[in-house]
Amino acid sequence: MLWRSVNEATPSRTALRVALRRAAHQLYDAPLVFKDPLAVPILGDKYADELRRIPMQPERGFAVGLRSFLVARSRYAEENLARAVDMGMRQYVLLGAGLDTFGCRNPYAGLRVFEVDHPATQAWKRDLLGRSGIPVPESLTFAPVDFENQMLSARLAAAGFDFDAPAFFGWLGVVPYLTLEAFRATLAFIAGRPAGSGVTLDYGQPREALPLLERMAHDALAKRVQLAGEPVRLFFTPAQMAVEMAGFQKIEDLGGAEIDARYFQGRSDRLGLKGAAGRLLCAWR
């Protein structure tokens, strides 16, 4: 099973932009929606100038909405992981981990974390961790996958993943960049794990299904990632996604208003989704 087809010999620019926004949230927003004490340190001196420029940029509604969505989805994923751990989960797989820092701040004794990503992106991350002096704990295993030529299952097996035990998957910021075939193959792999397994993912809706403001946000994001060489190409309506998730028993699918109500109520700043078109989903076997 080929999970994601990419033609990159360099690390993901999209992963860097996500990391910069997570770090900016730690520095410039209060109260925090998502606390990540390693979000700023992992960027180190190498990206300090880019991080410093963020508050000097005009706080357009789109920029605020996107940062809000990114921190909300990280919190949502880790909240659902906490529920899984409470139920006895001992394996967490981050698909397309980018510069996510959970594996280095994992607070759960006995939880193994597997980070799956393209070798170039993973080498870049490990270099940043080393430069920043952030230790890699024994509970974290890197599983580099050349998605053009290697199977996800084979690389996880080589990393020591237990196929007979339940696992929880974090699949953030990946689905929109996949082909439908790759999405369905990965989803089938997750759905094929033992009962009690689960996944948190995010996805975007088709442009034609969105109201005007969300369509504008969709177009702006699509243009930016296209310029970064990582075009978005896969979208679902909630009804379509419900069909795709037929292999799961329990599904929660949150739209913008529900995400705002859960994470951004009562704020005095502008943080909130403000027309961001993404949705958050958690599903359990």
VOGU-3710 file (C-alpha; in Angstrom, 3 decimals, decimal comma):
1> mlwrsvneat> 0,000/0,000/0,000  1,474/3,318/-1,033  0,234/5,924/1,383  1,158/9,237/-0,165  2,813/10,052/-3,447  5,262/12,934/-3,218  8,152/14,097/-5,354  10,250/15,868/-2,796  13,910/15,672/-1,895  13,501/18,560/0,535
11> psrtalrval> 11,460/18,895/3,724  7,849/20,009/3,594  7,351/23,778/3,444  3,761/23,250/4,587  5,040/21,460/7,702  7,188/24,494/8,509  4,270/26,902/8,111  2,147/24,790/10,435  4,962/24,711/12,995  5,422/28,481/12,789
21> rraahqlyda> 1,731/29,026/13,513  1,774/26,611/16,457  4,791/28,471/17,822  3,198/31,884/17,208  0,201/30,771/19,246  2,471/30,109/22,241  3,960/33,617/22,002  1,190/35,912/20,832  -2,190/34,476/21,911  -3,679/34,401/25,404
31> plvfkdplav> -5,172/32,365/26,868  -3,673/29,422/25,031  -5,978/26,965/23,315  -3,148/24,479/22,824  -0,126/24,404/25,136  3,059/23,149/23,514  6,243/24,052/25,407  8,424/22,689/22,582  6,718/24,486/19,686  9,065/27,488/19,896
41> pilgdkyade> 12,290/25,680/20,884  12,134/23,186/18,002  12,351/26,050/15,488  15,547/27,308/17,136  17,587/30,134/15,675  17,112/28,852/12,136  13,520/30,096/11,873  13,534/32,765/14,592  13,284/35,609/12,082  10,221/34,095/10,417
51> lrripmqper> 8,586/33,639/13,805  9,334/37,229/14,831  7,753/38,557/11,635  4,367/36,975/12,320  3,041/39,658/14,739  4,197/42,406/12,372  2,026/41,032/9,574  -1,558/42,311/9,236  -3,871/40,087/11,252  -6,237/39,301/8,412
61> gfavglrsfl> -9,256/37,211/9,265  -7,936/34,372/7,144  -4,567/34,296/8,932  -6,201/34,329/12,367  -8,714/31,683/11,316  -6,036/29,382/9,964  -3,879/29,663/13,092  -6,979/29,003/15,165  -7,825/25,883/13,188  -4,294/24,515/13,436
71> varsryaeen> -4,089/24,846/17,215  -7,645/23,558/17,663  -6,927/20,416/15,646  -3,761/19,706/17,676  -5,689/20,061/20,916  -8,536/17,945/19,566  -6,138/15,172/18,534  -4,393/15,121/21,900  -7,670/15,210/23,825  -8,844/12,153/21,916
81> laravdmgmr> -5,491/10,466/22,436  -5,902/11,054/26,187  -9,263/9,268/26,029  -7,640/6,391/24,173  -4,865/6,111/26,777  -7,471/6,096/29,537  -9,001/3,089/27,773  -5,645/1,317/27,738  -4,164/2,385/24,391  -0,416/1,844/24,184
91> qyvllgagld> 0,374/2,798/20,561  0,062/6,205/18,913  0,926/6,673/15,243  1,417/10,167/13,822  0,944/9,995/10,057  2,683/12,924/8,376  4,076/14,107/11,703  5,958/17,129/10,361  7,318/19,152/13,293  4,677/17,951/15,755
101> tfgcrnpyag> 6,361/17,713/19,163  4,088/15,293/21,003  6,548/12,413/20,723  9,156/14,443/22,631  6,758/15,531/25,410  4,723/12,335/25,721  3,424/12,314/29,319  2,015/8,761/29,248  4,079/5,944/30,714  3,915/2,909/28,469
111> lrvfevdhpa> 2,668/4,760/25,364  4,819/4,130/22,288  4,783/6,860/19,642  5,541/6,134/15,993  6,202/9,086/13,698  5,623/8,366/10,010  6,873/10,869/7,434  8,899/11,308/4,274  12,627/10,661/4,937  13,627/14,213/3,937
121> tqawkrdllg> 11,109/15,812/6,278  12,042/13,440/9,074  15,785/14,076/8,677  15,111/17,827/8,789  13,089/17,417/11,977  15,750/15,318/13,658  18,357/17,932/12,756  16,198/20,656/14,328  15,714/18,562/17,471  19,466/18,075/17,752
131> rsgipvpesl> 20,249/21,756/17,169  17,659/22,751/19,780  18,867/20,254/22,376  15,473/18,535/22,568  16,018/14,880/23,561  14,283/12,063/21,727  12,800/9,731/24,362  12,958/5,948/24,078  9,185/5,895/23,659  9,468/7,676/20,273
141> tfapvdfenq> 10,274/5,710/17,134  10,795/7,357/13,740  9,421/5,403/10,800  10,610/7,111/7,597  8,569/6,113/4,544  9,423/6,796/0,922  5,782/6,902/-0,096  6,602/6,344/-3,779  8,302/3,020/-3,153  7,567/1,690/0,335
151> mlsarlaaag> 4,553/0,253/2,119  3,278/1,900/5,314  2,613/-1,483/6,913  6,132/-2,713/6,141  7,793/0,373/7,572  5,676/0,237/10,728  6,532/-3,441/11,123  10,230/-2,590/10,845  9,737/0,065/13,540  8,271/-2,472/15,963
161> fdfdapaffg> 4,576/-1,648/15,632  2,311/-4,332/17,166  -0,343/-5,217/14,579  -2,248/-7,363/17,097  -2,804/-4,504/19,557  -5,106/-1,482/19,165  -3,576/1,797/18,034  -4,643/5,412/17,862  -3,695/7,442/14,793  -3,171/11,176/14,409
171> wlgvvpyltl> -3,615/12,110/10,744  -3,462/15,893/10,741  -2,898/18,151/7,767  -2,522/15,251/5,345  -5,860/14,196/3,839  -6,277/17,219/1,502  -2,952/16,416/-0,206  -3,758/12,777/-0,978  -5,252/11,025/-3,951  -8,571/9,342/-3,244
181> eafratlafi> -6,875/5,968/-3,720  -4,186/6,756/-1,130  -6,758/8,111/1,324  -8,910/4,994/1,073  -5,939/2,653/1,341  -4,712/4,339/4,512  -8,192/4,470/6,002  -8,618/0,753/5,300  -5,321/0,089/7,069  -6,497/2,012/10,147
191> agrpagsgvt> -9,954/0,403/10,062  -8,250/-2,976/9,924  -6,630/-2,529/13,308  -8,108/-4,338/16,341  -11,261/-3,131/18,075  -10,682/-0,048/20,209  -8,415/1,595/17,639  -9,175/5,123/16,499  -8,105/8,062/14,379  -8,276/11,843/14,459
201> ldygqpreal> -8,082/13,616/11,112  -9,001/16,898/9,482  -10,407/17,508/6,041  -11,715/20,275/3,825  -14,972/20,585/1,948  -15,290/21,130/-1,816  -15,224/24,768/-2,835  -18,720/24,625/-4,279  -20,121/23,409/-0,952  -18,869/26,465/0,957
211> pllermahda> -20,463/29,848/1,646  -18,720/32,945/0,297  -16,369/33,716/3,215  -15,267/30,117/3,578  -14,786/29,907/-0,204  -12,434/32,884/-0,001  -10,462/31,220/2,795  -10,350/28,004/0,778  -9,002/29,835/-2,285  -6,366/31,721/-0,297
221> lakrvqlage> -5,057/28,553/1,343  -5,097/26,613/-1,928  -3,029/29,333/-3,586  -0,452/29,409/-0,794  0,138/25,654/-0,700  0,202/25,496/-4,491  3,050/28,014/-4,448  4,791/25,858/-1,844  4,634/22,932/-4,282  2,154/20,935/-2,205
231> pvrlfftpaq> -1,264/21,427/-3,864  -4,492/20,445/-2,149  -6,596/18,070/-4,206  -8,949/15,972/-2,063  -12,154/17,295/-0,498  -15,277/15,788/1,052  -18,655/17,007/2,186  -19,642/15,686/5,642  -22,100/13,319/3,950  -19,378/11,975/1,671
241> mavemagfqk> -16,988/11,573/4,589  -19,619/9,629/6,536  -19,710/7,116/3,690  -15,918/6,837/3,664  -15,895/6,154/7,429  -18,205/3,125/7,160  -15,559/0,877/8,728  -15,792/2,694/12,074  -18,361/2,357/14,840  -18,390/5,807/16,445
251> iedlggaeid> -17,736/9,061/14,588  -17,611/12,710/15,650  -17,370/15,284/12,844  -17,065/18,956/13,875  -17,619/21,995/11,673  -16,472/25,548/12,261  -19,306/26,645/14,548  -18,863/23,558/16,727  -15,098/24,035/16,932  -15,548/27,686/17,873
261> aryfqgrsdr> -18,078/26,746/20,559  -15,744/24,130/22,023  -12,440/26,014/21,994  -12,882/29,750/21,411  -15,803/30,902/23,544  -15,420/33,993/25,718  -12,183/35,287/24,209  -11,385/39,004/24,117  -9,005/38,647/21,143  -9,803/37,723/17,537
271> lglkgaagrl> -8,834/34,069/17,800  -11,462/31,802/16,282  -12,137/30,053/13,001  -13,660/33,049/11,195  -14,675/31,166/8,080  -11,897/28,562/8,022  -13,273/25,716/5,940  -11,655/22,750/7,716  -13,448/20,117/9,746  -12,227/17,857/12,561
281> lcawr> -13,170/14,204/12,808  -12,527/11,438/15,306  -13,575/7,842/14,649  -13,318/4,653/16,708  -13,341/0,982/15,807
//
